[in-house]
C-alpha cells in the first residue's frame, strides 16, 4: 500500500500535527506501507526528495491538479490522508478523486468540532440568543463551510475522540447513523521508558504554542502568580513560541512573577517532562492534546482546565491527573497547593498517569490506522 499525506508543514518540530504525521509514517513504513508527502510549508531535509513534493496553494487549479495527478500516478498512491488542509484547490482536488478514481481519500480533523464556540464573536453573543442563532451561525462561518465541503469531498473523516462524534455530526448536519467518520487518537511522541528513569525536580511545566485565543496563557500566568505567593519551593518552566509570545511575557512581567524561567522553543521536550513534577494547561479548546499525553508518559501530573470533552478519554480527576472547571483560577491554585503538600498523592497520581499513557503507544494507535486503511481501500 502507498499512502500520500497532505500537510502544511513537513518538519515534525513545527507542531503536533507534524509530529503525528512523522510518527505514523515511520510506523507505516515498518509495516510495508510506503509514505509520500505533499506539503506547502516548512520542509524536512531528512525526508528523501523522491518521497515528497512541494506545492503552492495559490497556483492555478489546472497546474495544481496536473502536478498532483502526475505525482499520484508515478507513486501509485492508494490512499490520501489529508491532515486538515482546507484550501480551495485541495478540497476541489479531493472531491474529484473521490468521484473519478480508485484512490481512497481521508481527512483528519485535529481539533474539537465545536472549536468556533470559543471564538470572540461567539463568546460575545448573549446566552439567551445563542441557541436561536446557533444554526445560522454554524451554517455561515468559513471554517465550518470549508469542513462541510471537505466532508462531502472525501470517503472518510477521522476524529480524535469518540466524544467528538455527536458534535461533528451536528455541526456537519448529518445524522449520526449516516456519518462517515471514525475516531482514532493521536499516538505518543516518544518511546515508552520506565518511570524510574525520570528524576523529578520541584518544577511545574508549560509547553505550548503562544496563541492566546486558544492557549489562554495569561490565565496560567495569573494562576502561577497566586501559587508562588503561597509556596516558594517550586519553579515554573515555560517552553514554546508563537505570535503572542511577547504579549504573554510582558503580561507575566507586569504581574511581577519571580520564579518563572522561559526557555523558548525546544526540539526535544522529553527532557523537560522527565524533570517536571506537574504540567499546567489552561487552554480554552484543544483536539487531543499531544503535550498532555507526552507529559503523562513521563509521570508528569497534568493539571488542566476541563474545557473540552476529549480530556475525559484519558484523565480521571484525582486518579491520573486533575481537571479544574474552566475559568476557576482559585480552584486551580488550590489543586496545585494540595498536590505539592502530599507526596504520597503525588506518587500515586504520577504512576497512574504513566500507566494511562501506555494506551496511546504508537503500536496501539498505528494498528488502528492500518486496520482502518485496509478497510477503506477494500471498500474502493
Legacy VTK file of the C-alpha trace (Angstrom):
# vtk DataFile Version 3.0
C-alpha trace
ASCII
DATASET POLYDATA
POINTS 380 float
0.000 0.000 0.000
1.185 3.526 -0.835
-0.034 6.491 1.225
0.230 10.217 0.500
-0.001 12.705 3.356
-1.338 16.163 2.513
0.129 18.510 5.126
1.024 22.109 5.728
4.490 21.666 7.218
6.718 18.631 6.827
9.138 19.380 9.670
7.972 17.466 12.794
9.236 20.234 15.075
6.664 22.624 13.574
3.833 21.328 15.757
1.680 18.462 16.990
0.094 17.591 13.636
3.513 17.395 12.023
4.812 15.116 14.815
1.815 12.824 14.380
2.384 12.660 10.619
6.034 11.737 11.114
5.213 9.091 13.749
2.522 7.436 11.643
4.706 7.466 8.532
7.532 5.692 10.361
5.117 3.114 11.768
3.504 2.536 8.369
6.917 2.052 6.794
7.766 -0.620 9.381
4.626 -2.452 8.186
5.475 -2.267 4.470
3.312 0.780 3.768
5.263 3.352 1.792
4.606 7.024 2.583
4.837 10.144 0.448
4.175 13.802 1.232
2.597 16.801 -0.474
3.247 19.952 1.535
3.227 23.730 1.180
5.142 24.948 4.273
8.304 24.033 6.181
10.449 21.282 4.688
12.102 18.348 6.457
15.511 17.785 4.907
15.737 14.295 6.419
12.978 13.121 4.055
14.294 11.952 0.696
13.354 14.237 -2.206
11.836 11.308 -4.104
9.197 10.925 -1.382
7.889 14.480 -1.324
6.560 17.259 -3.490
6.035 20.893 -2.604
3.033 22.732 -3.954
1.661 26.258 -3.833
-1.975 26.528 -2.906
-2.079 29.802 -4.821
-1.274 28.038 -8.106
-3.821 27.954 -10.896
-6.029 24.925 -10.261
-5.191 23.240 -13.558
-1.461 23.456 -12.786
-2.093 22.258 -9.228
-4.181 19.337 -10.481
-1.637 18.278 -13.111
1.265 18.367 -10.655
-0.616 16.319 -8.047
-2.077 13.906 -10.587
1.346 13.186 -12.066
2.774 12.545 -8.599
-0.099 10.218 -7.663
0.343 8.247 -10.885
4.132 7.994 -10.579
3.987 6.808 -6.971
0.890 4.612 -7.458
-0.873 6.118 -4.459
-3.670 4.061 -2.894
-4.740 6.393 -0.059
-4.536 10.136 0.574
-4.582 11.269 4.205
-5.297 14.986 4.339
-4.040 16.491 7.597
-6.886 19.011 7.690
-5.760 21.231 4.811
-8.857 23.247 3.896
-7.636 25.306 0.934
-9.807 25.586 -2.172
-7.514 23.661 -4.508
-7.054 20.828 -2.019
-10.784 20.425 -1.361
-11.648 20.512 -5.057
-8.938 18.010 -5.949
-10.030 15.609 -3.190
-13.607 15.793 -4.446
-12.611 14.895 -7.991
-10.520 11.982 -6.741
-13.420 10.654 -4.681
-15.676 10.650 -7.734
-13.299 9.687 -10.521
-10.569 7.444 -9.093
-9.958 4.332 -7.033
-7.783 6.278 -4.557
-9.309 6.316 -1.058
-9.473 9.779 0.494
-9.371 10.591 4.220
-9.478 13.875 6.137
-8.177 14.116 9.705
-9.696 16.774 11.962
-7.200 17.710 14.642
-9.413 19.987 16.749
-12.675 19.872 18.644
-15.631 20.077 16.188
-17.061 22.846 18.374
-13.887 24.899 18.042
-15.734 28.002 16.852
-17.685 28.154 20.140
-14.531 29.666 21.619
-14.160 32.483 19.098
-14.507 36.047 20.475
-17.557 36.611 18.261
-19.405 33.557 19.507
-18.488 34.216 23.132
-19.804 37.764 22.850
-23.316 36.562 21.942
-25.620 36.559 24.967
-26.645 33.080 26.034
-30.385 33.778 25.588
-29.986 34.218 21.852
-27.147 31.740 21.292
-29.458 28.797 20.747
-31.642 30.748 18.327
-28.657 31.919 16.324
-26.649 28.715 16.550
-27.875 27.052 13.373
-27.460 30.264 11.399
-24.038 30.923 12.914
-22.691 27.432 12.309
-24.018 27.492 8.770
-22.119 30.573 7.700
-18.756 30.517 9.466
-15.989 29.981 6.923
-14.169 27.195 8.825
-17.357 25.158 9.052
-18.293 25.797 5.436
-14.858 24.525 4.433
-15.103 21.432 6.636
-18.578 20.637 5.378
-17.280 20.849 1.832
-14.288 18.653 2.685
-16.604 16.156 4.381
-18.560 15.837 1.150
-15.340 15.505 -0.862
-13.682 12.576 0.954
-14.505 8.947 1.668
-13.927 9.121 5.434
-13.251 11.600 8.241
-11.019 10.741 11.197
-11.718 12.464 14.527
-9.525 12.327 17.611
-12.111 11.140 20.118
-15.351 9.168 20.307
-16.686 12.110 22.301
-16.435 14.254 19.139
-18.706 12.037 17.016
-22.036 13.529 18.131
-20.775 17.107 17.922
-19.283 16.555 14.484
-22.495 15.030 13.124
-24.458 18.004 14.434
-22.050 20.632 13.090
-21.876 18.987 9.660
-25.639 18.496 9.572
-25.638 14.689 9.152
-27.437 12.023 11.169
-25.040 10.143 13.421
-26.160 6.857 11.863
-25.171 8.167 8.409
-21.886 9.768 9.477
-18.782 8.599 7.606
-16.351 9.192 10.462
-14.248 7.151 12.877
-12.285 8.078 15.997
-8.547 7.340 16.192
-6.484 9.186 18.808
-3.017 10.626 18.355
-0.089 8.425 19.400
2.588 9.184 21.955
5.517 11.106 20.538
8.237 9.222 22.384
9.120 5.625 23.142
7.868 4.389 26.490
10.587 4.076 29.121
10.478 3.053 32.797
9.109 5.708 35.110
12.094 5.141 37.415
14.311 6.883 34.852
12.536 10.192 35.454
14.426 12.242 38.055
11.883 14.755 39.267
12.547 18.290 40.444
10.272 20.818 42.140
9.021 22.150 38.843
5.764 22.949 37.107
5.887 22.941 33.316
4.072 24.624 30.430
4.796 23.563 26.840
2.601 25.464 24.404
2.239 27.468 21.245
1.863 31.105 22.283
-1.548 31.781 20.781
-3.651 33.416 23.457
-7.083 32.876 21.896
-6.634 29.105 22.251
-3.956 28.526 24.901
-5.220 31.132 27.391
-1.727 31.599 28.806
-2.474 34.855 30.614
-4.731 32.827 32.905
-1.801 30.484 33.555
0.355 33.495 34.486
-2.241 34.713 36.998
-2.545 31.218 38.453
1.207 30.923 38.863
1.453 34.356 40.492
-1.131 33.340 43.093
0.586 29.984 43.624
4.035 31.429 44.237
2.555 33.781 46.801
1.580 30.660 48.793
4.558 28.413 48.013
8.208 29.292 47.402
9.614 25.791 46.801
8.687 25.404 43.128
9.726 26.916 39.798
7.668 27.294 36.622
9.375 26.277 33.355
7.746 27.689 30.205
8.659 26.401 26.731
7.240 27.372 23.367
6.876 30.104 20.805
4.151 31.761 18.749
2.560 35.049 17.659
1.571 36.156 21.185
4.902 35.362 22.848
5.896 38.938 23.684
2.413 39.818 24.896
2.303 36.906 27.341
5.847 37.511 28.626
5.122 41.216 29.096
1.978 40.312 31.000
3.960 37.970 33.250
6.438 40.774 33.892
3.612 43.153 34.817
2.462 40.622 37.429
6.000 40.672 38.874
6.299 36.903 38.692
9.547 35.786 40.295
10.098 32.050 39.937
9.434 31.515 36.239
12.032 30.540 33.628
11.241 30.912 29.919
13.356 28.667 27.669
11.775 29.296 24.246
11.243 26.742 21.506
12.543 23.263 22.308
13.314 20.451 19.868
13.267 17.655 22.460
10.742 18.404 25.243
11.010 14.893 26.702
13.863 16.082 28.929
11.526 18.700 30.396
8.803 16.127 31.059
11.292 13.851 32.793
12.227 16.540 35.325
8.931 18.359 35.993
6.500 17.015 38.574
3.454 18.858 37.221
2.135 20.088 33.868
-0.208 23.080 33.556
-2.720 23.611 30.751
-5.301 26.407 30.656
-6.484 26.079 27.029
-9.942 27.204 26.024
-10.085 24.353 23.495
-7.957 21.537 22.073
-8.323 18.466 19.885
-6.453 15.696 21.637
-3.526 17.477 23.215
-0.159 15.973 22.286
1.606 17.718 25.158
-0.803 16.244 27.705
-0.180 12.705 26.518
3.543 13.417 26.396
3.709 14.698 29.961
1.732 11.724 31.290
4.141 9.387 29.523
6.838 10.643 31.894
4.722 10.639 35.048
4.372 14.419 34.940
0.966 15.081 36.528
-1.386 17.182 34.356
-3.474 19.904 35.997
-5.804 21.296 33.347
-8.955 23.253 32.711
-11.816 20.875 31.891
-12.574 22.783 28.704
-13.175 20.032 26.141
-14.677 16.575 26.105
-11.686 14.567 24.858
-9.874 15.187 28.170
-12.199 12.624 29.711
-10.878 9.950 27.346
-7.657 9.766 29.308
-7.897 11.848 32.509
-9.855 10.814 35.579
-9.621 13.686 38.008
-7.518 12.972 41.085
-6.671 9.493 39.747
-4.228 10.182 36.908
-4.435 13.959 36.694
-6.569 16.864 37.869
-9.426 18.549 35.999
-10.498 22.028 37.091
-13.680 23.759 35.955
-12.816 26.216 33.220
-12.022 29.720 34.449
-11.856 28.807 38.136
-8.389 30.148 38.894
-8.773 29.918 42.691
-9.760 26.252 42.418
-6.788 25.693 40.107
-4.339 27.170 42.626
-5.917 25.176 45.465
-5.390 21.959 43.471
-1.729 22.830 42.964
-1.260 23.509 46.678
-2.960 20.232 47.591
-0.668 18.246 45.292
2.618 19.798 46.375
1.629 19.256 50.015
1.084 15.486 49.698
3.995 13.378 48.443
2.029 10.123 48.658
-0.746 11.579 46.498
1.837 12.827 44.000
3.423 9.393 43.699
0.070 7.659 43.256
-1.237 10.030 40.561
2.112 10.098 38.739
2.154 6.301 38.497
-1.449 6.144 37.243
-0.726 8.915 34.734
2.182 6.926 33.313
0.103 3.740 33.101
-2.762 5.508 31.308
-0.412 6.933 28.676
0.533 3.431 27.521
-2.895 3.112 25.867
-1.668 5.645 23.292
1.537 3.924 22.212
2.392 4.141 18.520
1.889 0.374 18.279
-1.716 0.520 19.522
-2.679 3.649 17.592
-0.745 2.615 14.477
-2.510 -0.756 14.327
-5.883 1.028 14.492
-4.794 3.091 11.499
-3.672 0.068 9.497
-6.965 -1.718 10.174
-8.816 1.423 9.064
-6.720 1.831 5.893
-7.242 -1.791 4.896
-10.981 -1.377 5.341
-11.351 1.771 3.225
-9.083 0.542 0.410
-11.020 -2.714 0.188
-14.207 -0.650 0.052
-13.000 1.270 -3.007
LINES 1 381
380 0 1 2 3 4 5 6 7 8 9 10 11 12 13 14 15 16 17 18 19 20 21 22 23 24 25 26 27 28 29 30 31 32 33 34 35 36 37 38 39 40 41 42 43 44 45 46 47 48 49 50 51 52 53 54 55 56 57 58 59 60 61 62 63 64 65 66 67 68 69 70 71 72 73 74 75 76 77 78 79 80 81 82 83 84 85 86 87 88 89 90 91 92 93 94 95 96 97 98 99 100 101 102 103 104 105 106 107 108 109 110 111 112 113 114 115 116 117 118 119 120 121 122 123 124 125 126 127 128 129 130 131 132 133 134 135 136 137 138 139 140 141 142 143 144 145 146 147 148 149 150 151 152 153 154 155 156 157 158 159 160 161 162 163 164 165 166 167 168 169 170 171 172 173 174 175 176 177 178 179 180 181 182 183 184 185 186 187 188 189 190 191 192 193 194 195 196 197 198 199 200 201 202 203 204 205 206 207 208 209 210 211 212 213 214 215 216 217 218 219 220 221 222 223 224 225 226 227 228 229 230 231 232 233 234 235 236 237 238 239 240 241 242 243 244 245 246 247 248 249 250 251 252 253 254 255 256 257 258 259 260 261 262 263 264 265 266 267 268 269 270 271 272 273 274 275 276 277 278 279 280 281 282 283 284 285 286 287 288 289 290 291 292 293 294 295 296 297 298 299 300 301 302 303 304 305 306 307 308 309 310 311 312 313 314 315 316 317 318 319 320 321 322 323 324 325 326 327 328 329 330 331 332 333 334 335 336 337 338 339 340 341 342 343 344 345 346 347 348 349 350 351 352 353 354 355 356 357 358 359 360 361 362 363 364 365 366 367 368 369 370 371 372 373 374 375 376 377 378 379
